[in-house]
Amino acid sequence: MTKIDEIMTETPLMADDRPLYEFLHEITARILDGGFITKEEALQIGSLDRNDALLLFHHAQKIRRLFRGEKVSLCSIVNAKSGACPEDCAFCAQSALFSTGAPVYGIMTPDEVVERAREAKADGAESFAPVISGRGVRHRKELETLGEMIRRILGETGMEAHGSFGILSREQLQYLRECGVTEINHNLETSERFFPSICTTHTYQERLETLRAMREAGIKLCSGGIFGLGETLEDRVDLALTLRELNVDTVPMNFLHPIPGTPLANAAPLPPLTCLITIALYRFMLPKQEIKICGGRDKNLRDLQSMIFFAGADSMMIGNYLTTAGRDPKQDWQMLRDLELDGGR
């Protein structure tokens, strides 16, 4: 037996006895032709061994290049209102129910937010999002302050104005749309089945209602999740299926950065290759969506951060996160140059 025969004999087989490369080629061709993969196929992809990761990434890149090109979108956020949140999300440093030492302060002024937006633009971000803690916008004055932030981000920096404001009513969303917001983040976090394990103070349906109301208001949907909460592979797949059904525009993928004082403080971090395989899985399941790598990137991927684009991502958050520090944007720009990807400058 020749060496190549030995290698081909060792080629992994799928459940139907097809070689892995044949399985991936077939479903990639289907996606490139406008089709979708099934839940069963998604579970098979998510179960691939780390030794098969490079073959998976090869096909994920094909999908990214056709539907998203070589352009990498960059965004940045500011923690515009921090802490004192009445919700009990098990991963969150800002819940008033946990003792985490996270900063607590009321809503920033529009002047402060615009200054942060200018800094983000200088770092290369194309969009900027004020993020507020809490269940949602509490009263009219707070809503009007957010509206002024949105108008001034647009008017004074020229950046796209996004945001993350919790559970919102149709009237609140319409007001923010009139102020100029183009996209709002509202993560589902995980599957509907697993959601009660990480939050009990509001329901999955409330989150879904906000996303549907956003669509009705003409606002782009930015919704994804956090991985490493203790969810199963099926939970990850079911979240992607829900996002596909909602036809969201942007899918932020966060990887848990355990915060001391939260119920998930001692959660085991996901291995970097598991993170990357999950990114590739989402590219297969959500071929046309912007897949944005956000919180926990530094903590979980470490030296493999540049591999997010080989795995199918086409977007990332730069700068700091909400209560944890991010990487120096200069390092991210060097990474994009080294990969010969277009980050817009």
C-alpha positions as a Markdown table, in Angstrom:
| # | Residue | x | y | z |
|---|---|---|---|---|
| 1 | Met | 0.0 | 0.0 | 0.0 |
| 2 | Thr | 1.4 | 3.4 | -1.0 |
| 3 | Lys | 1.5 | 6.4 | 1.4 |
| 4 | Ile | -1.4 | 8.1 | -0.4 |
| 5 | Asp | -3.5 | 4.9 | -0.1 |
| 6 | Glu | -2.8 | 4.9 | 3.7 |
| 7 | Ile | -3.9 | 8.5 | 4.0 |
| 8 | Met | -7.1 | 7.9 | 2.0 |
| 9 | Thr | -7.9 | 4.8 | 4.1 |
| 10 | Glu | -7.7 | 7.0 | 7.2 |
| 11 | Thr | -10.1 | 9.6 | 5.7 |
| 12 | Pro | -12.9 | 10.1 | 8.2 |
| 13 | Leu | -16.3 | 8.7 | 7.2 |
| 14 | Met | -19.7 | 10.3 | 7.9 |
| 15 | Ala | -22.7 | 8.3 | 9.3 |
| 16 | Asp | -23.7 | 7.4 | 5.7 |
| 17 | Asp | -20.2 | 6.0 | 5.0 |
| 18 | Arg | -19.3 | 9.0 | 2.7 |
| 19 | Pro | -15.8 | 10.4 | 3.1 |
| 20 | Leu | -15.8 | 13.7 | 5.0 |
| 21 | Tyr | -14.4 | 15.6 | 2.1 |
| 22 | Glu | -17.3 | 14.4 | -0.1 |
| 23 | Phe | -19.8 | 15.3 | 2.5 |
| 24 | Leu | -18.4 | 18.9 | 2.9 |
| 25 | His | -18.1 | 19.3 | -0.8 |
| 26 | Glu | -21.7 | 18.4 | -1.4 |
| 27 | Ile | -23.2 | 20.6 | 1.2 |
| 28 | Thr | -20.9 | 23.5 | 0.3 |
| 29 | Ala | -22.0 | 23.2 | -3.3 |
| 30 | Arg | -25.7 | 23.3 | -2.2 |
| 31 | Ile | -25.1 | 26.4 | -0.1 |
| 32 | Leu | -23.2 | 28.2 | -2.9 |
| 33 | Asp | -26.2 | 27.4 | -5.1 |
| 34 | Gly | -28.6 | 29.1 | -2.6 |
| 35 | Gly | -29.7 | 26.1 | -0.6 |
| 36 | Phe | -29.4 | 25.3 | 3.1 |
| 37 | Ile | -28.1 | 22.5 | 5.3 |
| 38 | Thr | -30.4 | 20.5 | 7.6 |
| 39 | Lys | -30.2 | 20.3 | 11.4 |
| 40 | Glu | -28.8 | 16.8 | 11.1 |
| 41 | Glu | -26.0 | 18.0 | 8.8 |
| 42 | Ala | -25.3 | 20.9 | 11.1 |
| 43 | Leu | -24.9 | 18.5 | 14.1 |
| 44 | Gln | -22.5 | 16.4 | 12.1 |
| 45 | Ile | -20.4 | 19.5 | 11.2 |
| 46 | Gly | -20.4 | 20.7 | 14.8 |
| 47 | Ser | -19.2 | 17.3 | 15.9 |
| 48 | Leu | -16.1 | 17.2 | 13.7 |
| 49 | Asp | -12.8 | 16.3 | 15.3 |
| 50 | Arg | -10.1 | 19.0 | 15.6 |
| 51 | Asn | -8.0 | 17.0 | 13.1 |
| 52 | Asp | -10.7 | 17.8 | 10.5 |
| 53 | Ala | -10.8 | 21.5 | 11.3 |
| 54 | Leu | -8.7 | 22.7 | 8.4 |
| 55 | Leu | -10.8 | 20.9 | 5.8 |
| 56 | Leu | -13.9 | 22.4 | 7.4 |
| 57 | Phe | -12.4 | 25.9 | 7.3 |
| 58 | His | -11.5 | 25.5 | 3.6 |
| 59 | His | -15.1 | 25.0 | 2.8 |
| 60 | Ala | -16.3 | 27.7 | 5.2 |
| 61 | Gln | -14.0 | 30.2 | 3.4 |
| 62 | Lys | -15.6 | 29.4 | 0.1 |
| 63 | Ile | -19.0 | 30.3 | 1.5 |
| 64 | Arg | -17.7 | 33.5 | 3.1 |
| 65 | Arg | -16.0 | 34.6 | -0.1 |
| 66 | Leu | -19.0 | 34.1 | -2.3 |
| 67 | Phe | -21.6 | 35.8 | 0.0 |
| 68 | Arg | -19.4 | 38.3 | 2.0 |
| 69 | Gly | -16.3 | 38.9 | 0.0 |
| 70 | Glu | -12.9 | 39.9 | 1.5 |
| 71 | Lys | -14.2 | 43.0 | 3.3 |
| 72 | Val | -14.0 | 42.9 | 7.1 |
| 73 | Ser | -16.5 | 45.1 | 8.9 |
| 74 | Leu | -15.4 | 46.7 | 12.2 |
| 75 | Cys | -17.6 | 48.1 | 15.0 |
| 76 | Ser | -17.1 | 49.5 | 18.4 |
| 77 | Ile | -19.3 | 50.0 | 21.5 |
| 78 | Val | -19.4 | 52.1 | 24.7 |
| 79 | Asn | -20.9 | 51.0 | 28.0 |
| 80 | Ala | -23.2 | 54.0 | 28.1 |
| 81 | Lys | -25.0 | 52.9 | 31.3 |
| 82 | Ser | -23.4 | 50.4 | 33.6 |
| 83 | Gly | -24.5 | 48.0 | 36.4 |
| 84 | Ala | -27.6 | 48.0 | 38.7 |
| 85 | Cys | -29.4 | 45.7 | 36.3 |
| 86 | Pro | -32.4 | 43.8 | 37.9 |
| 87 | Glu | -32.0 | 40.8 | 35.5 |
| 88 | Asp | -30.3 | 37.6 | 36.5 |
| 89 | Cys | -28.4 | 36.6 | 33.4 |
| 90 | Ala | -25.9 | 34.1 | 34.8 |
| 91 | Phe | -22.9 | 35.4 | 32.7 |
| 92 | Cys | -23.3 | 39.1 | 33.2 |
| 93 | Ala | -21.1 | 41.3 | 35.4 |
| 94 | Gln | -23.7 | 44.1 | 35.5 |
| 95 | Ser | -26.5 | 42.2 | 37.3 |
| 96 | Ala | -27.4 | 43.9 | 40.7 |
| 97 | Leu | -28.0 | 40.3 | 42.0 |
| 98 | Phe | -24.3 | 39.4 | 41.8 |
| 99 | Ser | -21.3 | 40.9 | 43.5 |
| 100 | Thr | -18.8 | 41.4 | 40.7 |
| 101 | Gly | -17.2 | 44.8 | 41.3 |
| 102 | Ala | -18.3 | 46.0 | 37.9 |
| 103 | Pro | -18.7 | 49.8 | 37.6 |
| 104 | Val | -22.1 | 51.2 | 38.3 |
| 105 | Tyr | -23.1 | 54.6 | 36.8 |
| 106 | Gly | -26.1 | 56.2 | 35.2 |
| 107 | Ile | -26.5 | 57.1 | 31.5 |
| 108 | Met | -23.7 | 59.0 | 29.9 |
| 109 | Thr | -24.3 | 62.4 | 28.4 |
| 110 | Pro | -24.4 | 62.6 | 24.6 |
| 111 | Asp | -21.2 | 64.7 | 24.7 |
| 112 | Glu | -19.4 | 61.8 | 26.4 |
| 113 | Val | -20.7 | 59.2 | 24.0 |
| 114 | Val | -19.8 | 61.3 | 20.9 |
| 115 | Glu | -16.3 | 61.7 | 22.2 |
| 116 | Arg | -16.0 | 57.9 | 22.5 |
| 117 | Ala | -17.4 | 57.6 | 19.0 |
| 118 | Arg | -14.7 | 59.9 | 17.6 |
| 119 | Glu | -12.1 | 57.7 | 19.3 |
| 120 | Ala | -13.6 | 54.6 | 17.8 |
| 121 | Lys | -13.6 | 56.2 | 14.3 |
| 122 | Ala | -9.9 | 57.0 | 14.7 |
| 123 | Asp | -9.3 | 53.4 | 15.6 |
| 124 | Gly | -11.0 | 52.3 | 12.3 |
| 125 | Ala | -14.6 | 51.4 | 13.4 |
| 126 | Glu | -17.3 | 51.9 | 10.8 |
| 127 | Ser | -20.2 | 51.8 | 13.3 |
| 128 | Phe | -20.6 | 52.8 | 16.9 |
| 129 | Ala | -23.2 | 51.5 | 19.5 |
| 130 | Pro | -24.1 | 52.9 | 22.9 |
| 131 | Val | -25.0 | 50.0 | 25.1 |
| 132 | Ile | -27.1 | 50.4 | 28.3 |
| 133 | Ser | -27.6 | 48.0 | 31.2 |
| 134 | Gly | -31.0 | 47.0 | 32.5 |
| 135 | Arg | -34.2 | 45.4 | 31.2 |
| 136 | Gly | -34.9 | 48.2 | 28.7 |
| 137 | Val | -35.4 | 52.0 | 28.4 |
| 138 | Arg | -37.0 | 53.1 | 31.6 |
| 139 | His | -38.7 | 56.4 | 30.8 |
| 140 | Arg | -39.1 | 59.1 | 28.1 |
| 141 | Lys | -36.2 | 61.2 | 29.2 |
| 142 | Glu | -33.8 | 58.2 | 28.9 |
| 143 | Leu | -35.2 | 57.4 | 25.5 |
| 144 | Glu | -34.7 | 61.0 | 24.3 |
| 145 | Thr | -31.1 | 61.0 | 25.6 |
| 146 | Leu | -30.5 | 57.9 | 23.5 |
| 147 | Gly | -32.1 | 59.6 | 20.5 |
| 148 | Glu | -29.8 | 62.5 | 20.9 |
| 149 | Met | -26.8 | 60.2 | 21.1 |
| 150 | Ile | -27.9 | 58.5 | 17.8 |
| 151 | Arg | -28.4 | 61.8 | 16.0 |
| 152 | Arg | -25.1 | 63.2 | 17.1 |
| 153 | Ile | -23.1 | 60.1 | 16.3 |
| 154 | Leu | -24.5 | 60.3 | 12.8 |
| 155 | Gly | -24.1 | 64.1 | 12.4 |
| 156 | Glu | -20.7 | 64.6 | 14.1 |
| 157 | Thr | -18.8 | 61.5 | 13.1 |
| 158 | Gly | -20.5 | 60.2 | 10.0 |
| 159 | Met | -20.4 | 56.7 | 11.4 |
| 160 | Glu | -23.4 | 54.3 | 11.4 |
| 161 | Ala | -25.3 | 54.6 | 14.7 |
| 162 | His | -26.2 | 51.3 | 16.2 |
| 163 | Gly | -27.2 | 50.4 | 19.8 |
| 164 | Ser | -28.2 | 47.8 | 22.4 |
| 165 | Phe | -31.0 | 48.9 | 24.7 |
| 166 | Gly | -32.7 | 45.8 | 26.0 |
| 167 | Ile | -36.3 | 44.9 | 25.6 |
| 168 | Leu | -38.1 | 47.7 | 23.6 |
| 169 | Ser | -41.6 | 48.5 | 22.6 |
| 170 | Arg | -42.7 | 49.2 | 19.1 |
| 171 | Glu | -43.1 | 52.9 | 19.9 |
| 172 | Gln | -39.6 | 53.1 | 21.4 |
| 173 | Leu | -38.1 | 51.4 | 18.3 |
| 174 | Gln | -40.0 | 53.7 | 15.9 |
| 175 | Tyr | -38.6 | 56.7 | 17.8 |
| 176 | Leu | -35.0 | 55.5 | 17.6 |
| 177 | Arg | -35.4 | 54.7 | 13.9 |
| 178 | Glu | -36.6 | 58.2 | 13.3 |
| 179 | Cys | -33.5 | 59.5 | 15.2 |
| 180 | Gly | -31.3 | 57.6 | 12.7 |
| 181 | Val | -30.4 | 54.2 | 14.3 |
| 182 | Thr | -29.9 | 51.6 | 11.5 |
| 183 | Glu | -29.2 | 48.5 | 13.5 |
| 184 | Ile | -29.9 | 47.4 | 17.1 |
| 185 | Asn | -28.3 | 44.5 | 19.0 |
| 186 | His | -30.6 | 42.2 | 20.9 |
| 187 | Asn | -29.0 | 38.8 | 21.5 |
| 188 | Leu | -31.0 | 35.6 | 22.0 |
| 189 | Glu | -27.9 | 34.3 | 23.8 |
| 190 | Thr | -28.7 | 30.5 | 23.3 |
| 191 | Ser | -31.5 | 28.2 | 22.4 |
| 192 | Glu | -35.0 | 28.6 | 23.7 |
| 193 | Arg | -34.6 | 25.2 | 25.5 |
| 194 | Phe | -31.4 | 26.3 | 27.4 |
| 195 | Phe | -32.4 | 29.9 | 28.0 |
| 196 | Pro | -34.1 | 29.3 | 31.4 |
| 197 | Ser | -30.9 | 27.9 | 32.7 |
| 198 | Ile | -29.1 | 31.2 | 32.3 |
| 199 | Cys | -32.0 | 33.7 | 32.8 |
| 200 | Thr | -35.2 | 33.6 | 34.8 |
| 201 | Thr | -36.2 | 37.2 | 35.0 |
| 202 | His | -37.5 | 37.5 | 31.4 |
| 203 | Thr | -38.5 | 35.0 | 28.8 |
| 204 | Tyr | -37.2 | 34.0 | 25.4 |
| 205 | Gln | -40.5 | 35.1 | 23.9 |
| 206 | Glu | -39.9 | 38.6 | 25.1 |
| 207 | Arg | -36.6 | 38.7 | 23.2 |
| 208 | Leu | -38.2 | 37.3 | 20.1 |
| 209 | Glu | -40.9 | 39.9 | 20.3 |
| 210 | Thr | -38.4 | 42.7 | 20.4 |
| 211 | Leu | -36.6 | 41.4 | 17.4 |
| 212 | Arg | -39.8 | 41.1 | 15.4 |
| 213 | Ala | -40.8 | 44.6 | 16.4 |
| 214 | Met | -37.4 | 45.8 | 15.2 |
| 215 | Arg | -38.0 | 44.3 | 11.8 |
| 216 | Glu | -41.4 | 46.0 | 11.7 |
| 217 | Ala | -39.8 | 49.4 | 12.5 |
| 218 | Gly | -37.3 | 49.0 | 9.6 |
| 219 | Ile | -34.3 | 48.4 | 11.9 |
| 220 | Lys | -31.6 | 45.8 | 11.0 |
| 221 | Leu | -31.5 | 42.9 | 13.4 |
| 222 | Cys | -28.2 | 42.2 | 15.2 |
| 223 | Ser | -28.7 | 39.0 | 17.2 |
| 224 | Gly | -26.5 | 36.2 | 18.2 |
| 225 | Gly | -25.3 | 34.5 | 21.4 |
| 226 | Ile | -22.7 | 33.5 | 23.9 |
| 227 | Phe | -21.0 | 30.2 | 23.7 |
| 228 | Gly | -19.5 | 28.3 | 26.6 |
| 229 | Leu | -22.4 | 28.8 | 29.0 |
| 230 | Gly | -22.8 | 25.0 | 29.4 |
| 231 | Glu | -25.0 | 24.6 | 26.4 |
| 232 | Thr | -24.9 | 21.5 | 24.1 |
| 233 | Leu | -24.1 | 21.4 | 20.5 |
| 234 | Glu | -27.8 | 21.0 | 19.8 |
| 235 | Asp | -28.4 | 24.3 | 21.6 |
| 236 | Arg | -25.9 | 26.0 | 19.4 |
| 237 | Val | -27.5 | 24.6 | 16.3 |
| 238 | Asp | -31.0 | 25.4 | 17.4 |
| 239 | Leu | -29.9 | 29.0 | 18.1 |
| 240 | Ala | -28.6 | 29.3 | 14.5 |
| 241 | Leu | -31.8 | 27.8 | 13.2 |
| 242 | Thr | -33.8 | 30.4 | 15.1 |
| 243 | Leu | -31.6 | 33.2 | 13.8 |
| 244 | Arg | -32.0 | 31.8 | 10.2 |
| 245 | Glu | -35.8 | 31.8 | 10.6 |
| 246 | Leu | -35.7 | 35.4 | 11.8 |
| 247 | Asn | -33.4 | 36.3 | 8.9 |
| 248 | Val | -31.3 | 38.5 | 11.1 |
| 249 | Asp | -28.7 | 40.7 | 9.4 |
| 250 | Thr | -25.8 | 40.4 | 11.8 |
| 251 | Val | -24.8 | 37.5 | 14.1 |
| 252 | Pro | -22.5 | 38.5 | 16.9 |
| 253 | Met | -20.7 | 35.5 | 18.3 |
| 254 | Asn | -19.4 | 35.9 | 21.9 |
| 255 | Phe | -17.4 | 33.4 | 23.9 |
| 256 | Leu | -17.8 | 33.3 | 27.6 |
| 257 | His | -15.3 | 35.3 | 29.6 |
| 258 | Pro | -16.1 | 34.1 | 33.1 |
| 259 | Ile | -16.6 | 37.0 | 35.6 |
| 260 | Pro | -15.9 | 36.4 | 39.3 |
| 261 | Gly | -19.1 | 36.8 | 41.3 |
| 262 | Thr | -21.4 | 35.5 | 38.6 |
| 263 | Pro | -22.9 | 32.0 | 38.6 |
| 264 | Leu | -20.7 | 31.1 | 35.7 |
| 265 | Ala | -17.5 | 32.3 | 37.3 |
| 266 | Asn | -15.9 | 28.8 | 37.3 |
| 267 | Ala | -17.1 | 27.7 | 33.9 |
| 268 | Ala | -14.4 | 25.9 | 31.9 |
| 269 | Pro | -13.3 | 28.0 | 28.8 |
| 270 | Leu | -14.0 | 26.6 | 25.4 |
| 271 | Pro | -10.9 | 25.3 | 23.6 |
| 272 | Pro | -9.9 | 27.6 | 20.8 |
| 273 | Leu | -10.5 | 25.0 | 18.1 |
| 274 | Thr | -14.0 | 24.5 | 19.4 |
| 275 | Cys | -14.6 | 28.2 | 19.1 |
| 276 | Leu | -13.4 | 28.1 | 15.5 |
| 277 | Ile | -15.4 | 25.1 | 14.5 |
| 278 | Thr | -18.5 | 26.8 | 16.0 |
| 279 | Ile | -17.8 | 29.9 | 13.8 |
| 280 | Ala | -17.5 | 27.6 | 10.8 |
| 281 | Leu | -20.7 | 25.9 | 11.7 |
| 282 | Tyr | -22.5 | 29.2 | 11.8 |
| 283 | Arg | -21.1 | 30.2 | 8.4 |
| 284 | Phe | -22.5 | 27.0 | 7.0 |
| 285 | Met | -25.9 | 27.6 | 8.6 |
| 286 | Leu | -26.0 | 31.4 | 8.0 |
| 287 | Pro | -24.2 | 31.8 | 4.7 |
| 288 | Lys | -25.4 | 35.4 | 3.9 |
| 289 | Gln | -25.3 | 36.9 | 7.3 |
| 290 | Glu | -22.6 | 39.1 | 8.7 |
| 291 | Ile | -20.8 | 37.0 | 11.3 |
| 292 | Lys | -19.2 | 39.2 | 13.9 |
| 293 | Ile | -16.7 | 38.0 | 16.5 |
| 294 | Cys | -17.1 | 39.9 | 19.7 |
| 295 | Gly | -16.7 | 39.4 | 23.4 |
| 296 | Gly | -14.2 | 36.8 | 24.7 |
| 297 | Arg | -12.2 | 36.8 | 21.5 |
| 298 | Asp | -8.9 | 37.5 | 23.3 |
| 299 | Lys | -9.6 | 35.3 | 26.3 |
| 300 | Asn | -10.7 | 32.2 | 24.4 |
| 301 | Leu | -8.9 | 32.3 | 21.0 |
| 302 | Arg | -5.6 | 33.7 | 22.1 |
| 303 | Asp | -3.0 | 33.0 | 19.4 |
| 304 | Leu | -5.6 | 31.6 | 17.1 |
| 305 | Gln | -7.5 | 34.9 | 16.7 |
| 306 | Ser | -6.6 | 35.4 | 13.1 |
| 307 | Met | -8.2 | 32.0 | 12.3 |
| 308 | Ile | -11.7 | 33.5 | 12.7 |
| 309 | Phe | -11.6 | 34.6 | 9.1 |
| 310 | Phe | -10.5 | 31.3 | 7.8 |
| 311 | Ala | -13.4 | 29.8 | 9.8 |
| 312 | Gly | -15.9 | 32.0 | 8.0 |
| 313 | Ala | -16.2 | 35.3 | 10.0 |
| 314 | Asp | -16.3 | 38.5 | 8.2 |
| 315 | Ser | -16.7 | 41.1 | 11.0 |
| 316 | Met | -15.3 | 41.8 | 14.4 |
| 317 | Met | -15.6 | 44.2 | 17.3 |
| 318 | Ile | -12.5 | 46.3 | 18.1 |
| 319 | Gly | -11.6 | 48.2 | 21.2 |
| 320 | Asn | -13.0 | 47.4 | 24.7 |
| 321 | Tyr | -16.1 | 45.4 | 25.5 |
| 322 | Leu | -18.6 | 46.3 | 28.3 |
| 323 | Thr | -16.8 | 45.5 | 31.5 |
| 324 | Thr | -13.7 | 43.8 | 30.1 |
| 325 | Ala | -10.8 | 45.2 | 28.1 |
| 326 | Gly | -10.3 | 44.3 | 24.4 |
| 327 | Arg | -7.1 | 44.2 | 22.4 |
| 328 | Asp | -5.3 | 47.3 | 21.1 |
| 329 | Pro | -6.9 | 48.1 | 17.7 |
| 330 | Lys | -3.4 | 48.5 | 16.3 |
| 331 | Gln | -2.9 | 44.8 | 16.8 |
| 332 | Asp | -6.2 | 44.0 | 15.0 |
| 333 | Trp | -5.2 | 46.2 | 12.1 |
| 334 | Gln | -1.8 | 44.5 | 11.8 |
| 335 | Met | -3.7 | 41.2 | 11.8 |
| 336 | Leu | -5.9 | 42.3 | 8.9 |
| 337 | Arg | -2.9 | 43.5 | 6.9 |
| 338 | Asp | -1.0 | 40.2 | 7.5 |
| 339 | Leu | -4.0 | 38.3 | 6.3 |
| 340 | Glu | -4.4 | 40.7 | 3.3 |
| 341 | Leu | -8.0 | 41.4 | 4.1 |
| 342 | Asp | -9.8 | 44.6 | 3.5 |
| 343 | Gly | -10.7 | 46.4 | 6.7 |
| 344 | Gly | -11.6 | 49.6 | 5.0 |
| 345 | Arg | -8.4 | 51.7 | 5.2 |
